[in-house]
């Protein structure tokens, strides 16, 4: 009968314990958790703060409302869970873990045959003046979430400032905006989601959240927090922002102190190094969840990318391997999806920036379109950016954003990436089709198509960022081929040379354009822009480009009527 | 300069023409269409009838409201489209097509270098007495849709009968139920969606639509239609059903008369045979869309599976190949998705029945669960059935049904099938995760997990159909491990031996069960049923099974309070 000790009782740890129990009914399994809560849905906290989830306890219950308590784990899974218990040291020689009961202060030692480290990660707390003032939160524990929600319900917060425009920061922006208080997001980098979106996609998100009334300050650095007992202002290198609620969302770092002190190998990312079977440098010790590093399947590089879905996969694999299995975890694609108001944002694989850094010869295409046939009620636009290897056509990554359905497209792309598929494969897939769900040619197939057309030299696309740079050039004419009605409603702002010729009239009005000019054609989504390119090229214009994504994906200012 | 003639101006034909124009700016391209409308979204007709789409013309417009008329195709794409023109004969020797203007009756001949046949399919009209009575429709042309919608708006229809419970029939049931008239569906086979759902999944759909008030008559054959000028009743081999609106939805057959008369090869399915480049037996003639047969990628067999998404892919490939390209269409997975009220139903790859017929040694698992974390507002259950090769673990097919999100799971599975992936691959995929979209372990990963557990002998599952058969056995005890509250709300009906022991009490109440009995454990979704199996087996019970899918997926009667 083997002794299994698991350090950490949230996601990976408890999953490993449960799976081990299934594989080895006789094992003695103990889970140590330093907090007072176990097995909670930490990812659900923003939705509790938003008010979408009524009770914080819902995050700790099974779907039928049973609290995942130590008693539940004992009764159902015969697993001993010890909350409020800290593992203070691992002695690998004697195979013992020293634990400390945080309530009573008593220490004892647990003997293990196999040990699992699932100590998770912690939110980064910047060493800035005033960072310990009251009402500065990190949203890392349900207690934080409860305090924030209570303050919102009691209308104690008048000005919220969120530091960091990554996943947690933007989810919190969404959550807080339910409470009708002014929200400012301060981001050090020059865009939102700097870790996983290219600039032109991030620009769409920025424009959207600003339209919804959020203040977004990018390329701006927090210097200090001021106030008496509680925070009153956030000082950046550019502004002083009144703030009585501050959320620190500056990322996370793995909790590796225990592993490090025990002499286990850490990886280049600073997280615990594990092999494909999630074994540490000590074969009796496994590690999983937010405290380990993962392999990015595309780059082959080690990454620190804490994610609840990965932690659960780790748990299952560790559970099997604790019982003699040899299950393998191959790696991740750094897939993410996030909802901000009604905007869906997702990404899988490499961004263009990453592809460039890794030295790929790549090609990209960005397409916009409805997520289902335009005639269906509820059809909404999405913009998809696809990145592929120019030589082989292998898909490298996909980003998608819009009020339409995004997650499905991201997941299909993630699946293609898993198998090393090409843009041709992506186009070929027999995806489900019916008008309530999508168009006969799905948005991602359209994106694959656009990449193929660019590779074949038929589509000469430029990004919205490149187009923006050309706006001030005297040699570049922007050609808007939308209908007069559409042009009346919304137009590109700040454009030096722009001509409006509806697509249907283009063949008969070619003399209004000059063959020596560079022409940038576009429309609402730039499908007509692409038609215009074809018409112009067959008429002998040889410097025509299409602004990819059209007005729908334009991240800069527009004039509206 | 080559002459391209395309016969058929709806999906594949116009797509081929447009793509050819892009690849060959100089070609002379003519599209012949026998109807008066071109390029309409035929798949949208049920939603027009339902009233979701206001105007039938919306189905013929571009997303910005421009009618896809012959003038539009001429102006934008330099393609000549001739509506109301029938192709009556192909002379392959002289490479001419004889066409007839249906308005004027005049005939002429078109010379082609390359010909495309995209003649589509026609709804099957059974040779039954009375089938030509007024108000019996086939929903194959917008004119039918207009007539039905008008009758509904004028409240002329009091009783609708739909013949056929396939895709069109069930979409029409959904559409008509918006108009609050009694609807009866008559299906010859013994289940809904006989072409693509296994019985236990079809049973979930049947139960759902009957709960919504539709009358479903399966294993029942229409014998005749009666009435004066208009239909008044549908007579089946079992009933006489009053009917003043009848929809014939008995499937389709390919329009191959023209191809056959020209001596082109037809395939075993009766549709036009084409190679991977979509060339017919005459190298100057391509064919695509609903009139050709496709290869099922899993079985390797030829199938007739008309689908708008496939037709559009065909069009693109033909367009390239018309201009010297060698693009290939590899085949289909017979993926489908359909919405009925709020129920989403989808399938990709092989059903269990098909896997059996093809001689696979297969394994299946059916799992139920919320489509996102249960604490999120709007979380809804879905049931997923996964079919895999027992020897290799290769995924063979997936079916999914529920009010929760289904299409995404079907599309991920379709992608896995495209690459010949295994259940391990399916589990591994780094799918996007955030609480508004899914749980950390997505439903399809849970299904993959269940198959792995069954293969490893850890989960002994039986289907709801097998369980139903055991209900009358004296040697079988059904063990419901839900909470007393849940059991009060809903219970399996007609179960001879049933015991109620909540999971948390099971370890301490083992003496209430008999080791010589066969025990079928279950709960709401049978996750606790699986836990119960583990507890019982570790206590020495060796004949325990789990009823897969639980109460949520139970297609038979329940008692409710």
HADDOCK unambig.tbl for C-alpha pairs under 7 A between the chains (distance, minus, plus):
assign (segid A and resid 22 and name CA) (segid B and resid 534 and name CA) 6.78 0.50 0.50
assign (segid A and resid 25 and name CA) (segid B and resid 538 and name CA) 6.14 0.50 0.50
assign (segid A and resid 43 and name CA) (segid B and resid 435 and name CA) 6.79 0.50 0.50
assign (segid A and resid 44 and name CA) (segid B and resid 435 and name CA) 6.35 0.50 0.50
assign (segid A and resid 52 and name CA) (segid B and resid 376 and name CA) 6.98 0.50 0.50
assign (segid A and resid 52 and name CA) (segid B and resid 377 and name CA) 6.43 0.50 0.50
assign (segid A and resid 53 and name CA) (segid B and resid 375 and name CA) 6.27 0.50 0.50
assign (segid A and resid 53 and name CA) (segid B and resid 376 and name CA) 6.27 0.50 0.50
assign (segid A and resid 58 and name CA) (segid B and resid 375 and name CA) 5.89 0.50 0.50
assign (segid A and resid 59 and name CA) (segid B and resid 375 and name CA) 6.54 0.50 0.50
assign (segid A and resid 63 and name CA) (segid B and resid 374 and name CA) 5.43 0.50 0.50
assign (segid A and resid 72 and name CA) (segid B and resid 504 and name CA) 6.83 0.50 0.50
assign (segid A and resid 75 and name CA) (segid B and resid 504 and name CA) 5.46 0.50 0.50
assign (segid A and resid 75 and name CA) (segid B and resid 507 and name CA) 6.93 0.50 0.50
assign (segid A and resid 76 and name CA) (segid B and resid 503 and name CA) 6.68 0.50 0.50
assign (segid A and resid 76 and name CA) (segid B and resid 504 and name CA) 5.63 0.50 0.50
assign (segid A and resid 308 and name CA) (segid B and resid 440 and name CA) 5.75 0.50 0.50
assign (segid A and resid 309 and name CA) (segid B and resid 433 and name CA) 6.40 0.50 0.50
assign (segid A and resid 309 and name CA) (segid B and resid 440 and name CA) 4.12 0.50 0.50
assign (segid A and resid 309 and name CA) (segid B and resid 441 and name CA) 5.91 0.50 0.50
assign (segid A and resid 312 and name CA) (segid B and resid 440 and name CA) 6.84 0.50 0.50
assign (segid A and resid 312 and name CA) (segid B and resid 441 and name CA) 6.76 0.50 0.50
assign (segid A and resid 332 and name CA) (segid B and resid 430 and name CA) 5.66 0.50 0.50
assign (segid A and resid 333 and name CA) (segid B and resid 430 and name CA) 5.93 0.50 0.50
assign (segid A and resid 335 and name CA) (segid B and resid 430 and name CA) 6.23 0.50 0.50
assign (segid A and resid 335 and name CA) (segid B and resid 431 and name CA) 6.39 0.50 0.50
assign (segid A and resid 335 and name CA) (segid B and resid 432 and name CA) 5.23 0.50 0.50
assign (segid A and resid 336 and name CA) (segid B and resid 432 and name CA) 5.05 0.50 0.50
assign (segid A and resid 336 and name CA) (segid B and resid 433 and name CA) 6.33 0.50 0.50
assign (segid A and resid 337 and name CA) (segid B and resid 432 and name CA) 5.52 0.50 0.50
assign (segid A and resid 337 and name CA) (segid B and resid 433 and name CA) 6.07 0.50 0.50
assign (segid A and resid 337 and name CA) (segid B and resid 434 and name CA) 6.10 0.50 0.50
assign (segid A and resid 338 and name CA) (segid B and resid 434 and name CA) 6.23 0.50 0.50
assign (segid A and resid 374 and name CA) (segid B and resid 63 and name CA) 5.41 0.50 0.50
assign (segid A and resid 375 and name CA) (segid B and resid 53 and name CA) 6.28 0.50 0.50
assign (segid A and resid 375 and name CA) (segid B and resid 58 and name CA) 5.89 0.50 0.50
assign (segid A and resid 375 and name CA) (segid B and resid 59 and name CA) 6.56 0.50 0.50
assign (segid A and resid 376 and name CA) (segid B and resid 52 and name CA) 6.99 0.50 0.50
assign (segid A and resid 376 and name CA) (segid B and resid 53 and name CA) 6.29 0.50 0.50
assign (segid A and resid 377 and name CA) (segid B and resid 52 and name CA) 6.46 0.50 0.50
assign (segid A and resid 407 and name CA) (segid B and resid 432 and name CA) 6.70 0.50 0.50
assign (segid A and resid 408 and name CA) (segid B and resid 408 and name CA) 4.75 0.50 0.50
assign (segid A and resid 410 and name CA) (segid B and resid 432 and name CA) 6.92 0.50 0.50
assign (segid A and resid 411 and name CA) (segid B and resid 412 and name CA) 6.49 0.50 0.50
assign (segid A and resid 411 and name CA) (segid B and resid 431 and name CA) 5.27 0.50 0.50
assign (segid A and resid 411 and name CA) (segid B and resid 432 and name CA) 6.11 0.50 0.50
assign (segid A and resid 412 and name CA) (segid B and resid 411 and name CA) 6.47 0.50 0.50
assign (segid A and resid 412 and name CA) (segid B and resid 412 and name CA) 5.20 0.50 0.50
assign (segid A and resid 412 and name CA) (segid B and resid 415 and name CA) 6.51 0.50 0.50
assign (segid A and resid 414 and name CA) (segid B and resid 429 and name CA) 6.93 0.50 0.50
assign (segid A and resid 414 and name CA) (segid B and resid 430 and name CA) 6.49 0.50 0.50
assign (segid A and resid 414 and name CA) (segid B and resid 431 and name CA) 6.28 0.50 0.50
assign (segid A and resid 415 and name CA) (segid B and resid 412 and name CA) 6.52 0.50 0.50
assign (segid A and resid 415 and name CA) (segid B and resid 415 and name CA) 6.38 0.50 0.50
assign (segid A and resid 415 and name CA) (segid B and resid 416 and name CA) 6.71 0.50 0.50
assign (segid A and resid 415 and name CA) (segid B and resid 429 and name CA) 6.19 0.50 0.50
assign (segid A and resid 416 and name CA) (segid B and resid 415 and name CA) 6.70 0.50 0.50
assign (segid A and resid 418 and name CA) (segid B and resid 429 and name CA) 6.44 0.50 0.50
assign (segid A and resid 419 and name CA) (segid B and resid 419 and name CA) 6.78 0.50 0.50
assign (segid A and resid 429 and name CA) (segid B and resid 414 and name CA) 6.94 0.50 0.50
assign (segid A and resid 429 and name CA) (segid B and resid 415 and name CA) 6.20 0.50 0.50
assign (segid A and resid 429 and name CA) (segid B and resid 418 and name CA) 6.44 0.50 0.50
assign (segid A and resid 430 and name CA) (segid B and resid 332 and name CA) 5.66 0.50 0.50
assign (segid A and resid 430 and name CA) (segid B and resid 333 and name CA) 5.93 0.50 0.50
assign (segid A and resid 430 and name CA) (segid B and resid 335 and name CA) 6.23 0.50 0.50
assign (segid A and resid 430 and name CA) (segid B and resid 414 and name CA) 6.50 0.50 0.50
assign (segid A and resid 431 and name CA) (segid B and resid 335 and name CA) 6.40 0.50 0.50
assign (segid A and resid 431 and name CA) (segid B and resid 411 and name CA) 5.28 0.50 0.50
assign (segid A and resid 431 and name CA) (segid B and resid 414 and name CA) 6.28 0.50 0.50
assign (segid A and resid 432 and name CA) (segid B and resid 335 and name CA) 5.23 0.50 0.50
assign (segid A and resid 432 and name CA) (segid B and resid 336 and name CA) 5.04 0.50 0.50
assign (segid A and resid 432 and name CA) (segid B and resid 337 and name CA) 5.52 0.50 0.50
assign (segid A and resid 432 and name CA) (segid B and resid 407 and name CA) 6.69 0.50 0.50
assign (segid A and resid 432 and name CA) (segid B and resid 410 and name CA) 6.92 0.50 0.50
assign (segid A and resid 432 and name CA) (segid B and resid 411 and name CA) 6.13 0.50 0.50
assign (segid A and resid 433 and name CA) (segid B and resid 309 and name CA) 6.40 0.50 0.50
assign (segid A and resid 433 and name CA) (segid B and resid 336 and name CA) 6.34 0.50 0.50
assign (segid A and resid 433 and name CA) (segid B and resid 337 and name CA) 6.07 0.50 0.50
assign (segid A and resid 434 and name CA) (segid B and resid 337 and name CA) 6.09 0.50 0.50
assign (segid A and resid 434 and name CA) (segid B and resid 338 and name CA) 6.22 0.50 0.50
assign (segid A and resid 435 and name CA) (segid B and resid 43 and name CA) 6.80 0.50 0.50
assign (segid A and resid 435 and name CA) (segid B and resid 44 and name CA) 6.37 0.50 0.50
assign (segid A and resid 440 and name CA) (segid B and resid 308 and name CA) 5.74 0.50 0.50
assign (segid A and resid 440 and name CA) (segid B and resid 309 and name CA) 4.11 0.50 0.50
assign (segid A and resid 440 and name CA) (segid B and resid 312 and name CA) 6.83 0.50 0.50
assign (segid A and resid 441 and name CA) (segid B and resid 309 and name CA) 5.91 0.50 0.50
assign (segid A and resid 441 and name CA) (segid B and resid 312 and name CA) 6.78 0.50 0.50
assign (segid A and resid 503 and name CA) (segid B and resid 76 and name CA) 6.66 0.50 0.50
assign (segid A and resid 504 and name CA) (segid B and resid 72 and name CA) 6.81 0.50 0.50
assign (segid A and resid 504 and name CA) (segid B and resid 75 and name CA) 5.44 0.50 0.50
assign (segid A and resid 504 and name CA) (segid B and resid 76 and name CA) 5.58 0.50 0.50
assign (segid A and resid 507 and name CA) (segid B and resid 75 and name CA) 6.91 0.50 0.50
assign (segid A and resid 534 and name CA) (segid B and resid 22 and name CA) 6.75 0.50 0.50
assign (segid A and resid 538 and name CA) (segid B and resid 25 and name CA) 6.11 0.50 0.50
